[in-house]
Amino acid sequence: MSREAQTELPEARYSYGGDEFVFVELAEGMSLKVNFRAMAITNRLREENLEGVMDICPSNASYMVRVDPDVLHPDDLISRLKEIDEEAGDIAGFELPTRVVDVPVMMEDPWTHEALMRFRDRHQDPDATDLEYSARINGYDNKDDFIAALLGSPWLVTMIGFVPGLPWCYQLVPPEEQVEVPKYVRPRTFTPERAFGFGGGFAVIYSVQGAGGYQLYGLAPAPVLDVKQELKDFEDSIVFPKPGDIFNYRGIDREEFDEIRARVEDKTFEYRTRPFTFHPDRSLEDPHGYNKEILGVLYGD
Amino acid sequence: MAIKVNKPGLLTTVQDTGRFGEYDIGMPPSGAMDVFSYQVGNYLVGNEDGAAGLEITYFGPELEFTEDAVIAITGAELPPKINGEEAPTWETLAVEAGDVLTFDYLKNGARSYLAVAGGVDVPEFLHSRSTYTLIGLGGHEGRALQEGDELKVGEAGDRSDRVGMAVADEQVPKFGKEAEIRVIIGLASYRLTEESLRTFLDTEWTVTPDANRVGYRYRGGELEFVEREQPAGAGSDPANVVDLGYPVGSIQVPGGVEPIVLLNDAVTGGGYATIGTVISVDRDRLAQTKTNDKTRFRSVDLAEALKAREERRQQMAEIKQALS
C-alpha cells in the first residue's frame, strides 16, 4: 500500500526561487499523500539543522526553503533534499507526533453573511450565498448536508501562511468526498477576522481582517493569531496552528459563540487539544474508521 | 535624543534588515526595500549593521531633531534640506538641536533612507524593528509615521569625527526611469506557454500605481497559461495552482495581464502560479522604480545571480572599509 503511495507520485520539480529560495513542487495536484511526503521531508530537514537553512516552509503539495547562499549553495541543498526524499519521502511507517484540536465555528453567522452580501457582484453566483452555491456545485441537495460534511470529519493543517497564522486545512476524507470550490471571480476587499472560508480544496481561518477570495461560510470565535500573546495557547508563538495539526471544526450556536468570545476577551480561553500520533497510512487505508478514533481521542474524556 | 515628526511624508516607516526565520508562520521579512542604500547609511553614521533607520517613499517628511545628531541620507534622488538649506546625500551630516530636515521633490528613484547615529530605537518585535505594513506590526506602532510622532534614538556617543565622510561618486547608484531587473525563471513557470514566457521577457513593462512594499504590479503585455484540466485542490481558474509558498521577489500573473512582483511585506503563499523570482541584488533596483517607470525582466541563471551577489558583497565591504 505505502510502496504504491510512493510510486504513484510524479517526479518532484526542484527550482530556484531566485538566489535565496529553493522551491520543490512534489505534485501539481493536492492529495493527503503528497502533503504527508512534504511534511516528512521538511521534518527531517529541520532535524538536520543544516547551516545556511533559514526558513523551512512546508506547503500543501510542495515546500520551500529559504537559504543563505553565502553559506550553503542552493545546488548542495537540492542534492541533500533529493537524498532526504529518497530516505523519508516514502511515507510507509511515517508517524507524525501531533495534536488534535477542537476548533469551534459558527456557520452562517451574521458578520461573514454581511461581508459576503456586500461583494455579491464579485461572485460566480450573485443570487445565492457562498454556502448555497458551494453545496450546489459539489452535488449536495441543500446547504445543511454540505455543512454536515464539512463538520463531520477532521482536517489536516497542510500549510501556514498568506498572512501570519492562517492555516490551510485539507479534510481527512477519500478523494471522492473532497469538497472543491472556486475562489471569488474578483477578490473581496474585506474579510472579517477569524472568518471560516473555503477555496480550491482548502478550508482556512482568516487570521486577520483583510482582502480575500475564498468562499465565506462562518466565523470562529477563537483567534489563530495573537500578536500580544495574551492567551495561554500563544505563550510560545504568536501563531496557534502548526503544519500537521489535526483540526476538528465543530459547529456552534450563537450562545456558545458569545460565551467563547467572552472567554477570549478575558484571556481565559484555551483550545481543547489532545496529543496524538498520527499514522498517515492508516488514514489512507480507512479514513472514516481512523477519524472516529481521532475524534474519540479529542472528545473521549 | 528624539526625532519629532512635524509632517509624515507619503509613507515613512522604520526599517532594519528585516525579520527572518518566521516565514513558516506566514511572516514576511519586511525590512528596507533597498538594502544597499539602507546599509550604506549605517556605514556613514558609524552604526552597527542592522541598526534601524527610516525608509522614506516618494514624498519626504518634515523631521525635527531634539538634540545634536549625526545623520546620513542615501537612496533616491530626493534632495534633503536642513533648515531650508540644501544638504548633500551619501554623506555624513551633523544636525543641531532644533534643526528641521525637509525634502524637495523626488527627481529619481523612489525611496530614501535616513540613518541616524545610534539607530531609531523602537521596540523589537520578533527580533526586528522593521514595520510590516500589510497587517500593521513592528516598527513604530505597526504603522507609517504620523504627524506628532516622536521617535527615540539610541545612544551614539560622540561621532562628530565622521561628519563630512562621503561615499565615492562611482559607488553611488544612479536611478533612471528605465530598469533592467534580472530574474531566475522557474517555480511554476511551466504553467505559461512558451510564447508567453518569451513575451514576458521581451515586453517593456510599465509600473502601475499599485506599487508598494507589498508588491509591484505591471502593465504592458498579455500572457497565456497552458491549457490543462485543473488538478485536485487548485480551483478552476487557469492562473490557479494548489496553494504554494511565494519566495520574496517571486512573480505571478493573475488573469494574465498584470504581473506582480511580491516584495518585503507580501503574502507568503497563495494559489496563483509563480513564474520566476527577482534575484536578491536587483530587489534594491526594483525598489527604486516608481509608477510609470519602465521595467524589463532579463532571465539569468543561478550562477549569474550568485556572481552579482558576490560583487555586491565586495562593493559593500569596500565602502564600509573606506568609511571606517
Chai-1 contact restraints between the chains, C-beta under 6 A:
chainA,res_idxA,chainB,res_idxB,connection_type,confidence,min_distance_angstrom,max_distance_angstrom,comment,restraint_id
A,S15,B,G186,contact,1.0,0.0,6.0,A-B,restraint_1
A,S15,B,L187,contact,1.0,0.0,6.0,A-B,restraint_2
A,Y16,B,I184,contact,1.0,0.0,6.0,A-B,restraint_3
A,Y16,B,G186,contact,1.0,0.0,6.0,A-B,restraint_4
A,Y16,B,L302,contact,1.0,0.0,6.0,A-B,restraint_5
A,G17,B,P247,contact,1.0,0.0,6.0,A-B,restraint_6
A,G17,B,T277,contact,1.0,0.0,6.0,A-B,restraint_7
A,G18,B,I184,contact,1.0,0.0,6.0,A-B,restraint_8
A,G18,B,P247,contact,1.0,0.0,6.0,A-B,restraint_9
A,G18,B,G249,contact,1.0,0.0,6.0,A-B,restraint_10
A,G18,B,T277,contact,1.0,0.0,6.0,A-B,restraint_11
A,G18,B,I279,contact,1.0,0.0,6.0,A-B,restraint_12
A,G18,B,S280,contact,1.0,0.0,6.0,A-B,restraint_13
A,D19,B,I279,contact,1.0,0.0,6.0,A-B,restraint_14
A,D19,B,S280,contact,1.0,0.0,6.0,A-B,restraint_15
A,D19,B,A305,contact,1.0,0.0,6.0,A-B,restraint_16
A,D19,B,L306,contact,1.0,0.0,6.0,A-B,restraint_17
A,D19,B,R309,contact,1.0,0.0,6.0,A-B,restraint_18
A,E20,B,S280,contact,1.0,0.0,6.0,A-B,restraint_19
A,F21,B,P247,contact,1.0,0.0,6.0,A-B,restraint_20
A,F23,B,L187,contact,1.0,0.0,6.0,A-B,restraint_21
A,E28,B,P231,contact,1.0,0.0,6.0,A-B,restraint_22
A,G29,B,P231,contact,1.0,0.0,6.0,A-B,restraint_23
A,G29,B,A232,contact,1.0,0.0,6.0,A-B,restraint_24
A,M30,B,A232,contact,1.0,0.0,6.0,A-B,restraint_25
A,M30,B,G233,contact,1.0,0.0,6.0,A-B,restraint_26
A,M30,B,V242,contact,1.0,0.0,6.0,A-B,restraint_27
A,M54,B,F20,contact,1.0,0.0,6.0,A-B,restraint_28
A,D55,B,Y23,contact,1.0,0.0,6.0,A-B,restraint_29
A,D55,B,D24,contact,1.0,0.0,6.0,A-B,restraint_30
A,C57,B,Y23,contact,1.0,0.0,6.0,A-B,restraint_31
A,C57,B,D24,contact,1.0,0.0,6.0,A-B,restraint_32
A,C57,B,G245,contact,1.0,0.0,6.0,A-B,restraint_33
A,S59,B,L244,contact,1.0,0.0,6.0,A-B,restraint_34
A,S59,B,G245,contact,1.0,0.0,6.0,A-B,restraint_35
A,S59,B,G269,contact,1.0,0.0,6.0,A-B,restraint_36
A,N60,B,V242,contact,1.0,0.0,6.0,A-B,restraint_37
A,N60,B,D243,contact,1.0,0.0,6.0,A-B,restraint_38
A,A61,B,V242,contact,1.0,0.0,6.0,A-B,restraint_39
A,S62,B,L244,contact,1.0,0.0,6.0,A-B,restraint_40
A,M64,B,G245,contact,1.0,0.0,6.0,A-B,restraint_41
A,R66,B,Y23,contact,1.0,0.0,6.0,A-B,restraint_42
A,P69,B,L306,contact,1.0,0.0,6.0,A-B,restraint_43
A,I160,B,I25,contact,1.0,0.0,6.0,A-B,restraint_44
A,I160,B,G26,contact,1.0,0.0,6.0,A-B,restraint_45
A,G161,B,G26,contact,1.0,0.0,6.0,A-B,restraint_46
A,G161,B,T268,contact,1.0,0.0,6.0,A-B,restraint_47
A,G161,B,G269,contact,1.0,0.0,6.0,A-B,restraint_48
A,F162,B,V267,contact,1.0,0.0,6.0,A-B,restraint_49
A,F162,B,G269,contact,1.0,0.0,6.0,A-B,restraint_50
A,F162,B,G270,contact,1.0,0.0,6.0,A-B,restraint_51
A,V163,B,G26,contact,1.0,0.0,6.0,A-B,restraint_52
A,V163,B,I135,contact,1.0,0.0,6.0,A-B,restraint_53
A,P164,B,I25,contact,1.0,0.0,6.0,A-B,restraint_54
A,P164,B,G26,contact,1.0,0.0,6.0,A-B,restraint_55
A,P164,B,M27,contact,1.0,0.0,6.0,A-B,restraint_56
A,L166,B,G26,contact,1.0,0.0,6.0,A-B,restraint_57
A,W168,B,D243,contact,1.0,0.0,6.0,A-B,restraint_58
A,P182,B,G235,contact,1.0,0.0,6.0,A-B,restraint_59
A,P182,B,S236,contact,1.0,0.0,6.0,A-B,restraint_60
A,K183,B,G235,contact,1.0,0.0,6.0,A-B,restraint_61
A,G200,B,G233,contact,1.0,0.0,6.0,A-B,restraint_62
A,G200,B,A234,contact,1.0,0.0,6.0,A-B,restraint_63
A,G200,B,G235,contact,1.0,0.0,6.0,A-B,restraint_64
A,G200,B,G271,contact,1.0,0.0,6.0,A-B,restraint_65
A,G201,B,G233,contact,1.0,0.0,6.0,A-B,restraint_66
A,V208,B,I135,contact,1.0,0.0,6.0,A-B,restraint_67
A,V239,B,I25,contact,1.0,0.0,6.0,A-B,restraint_68
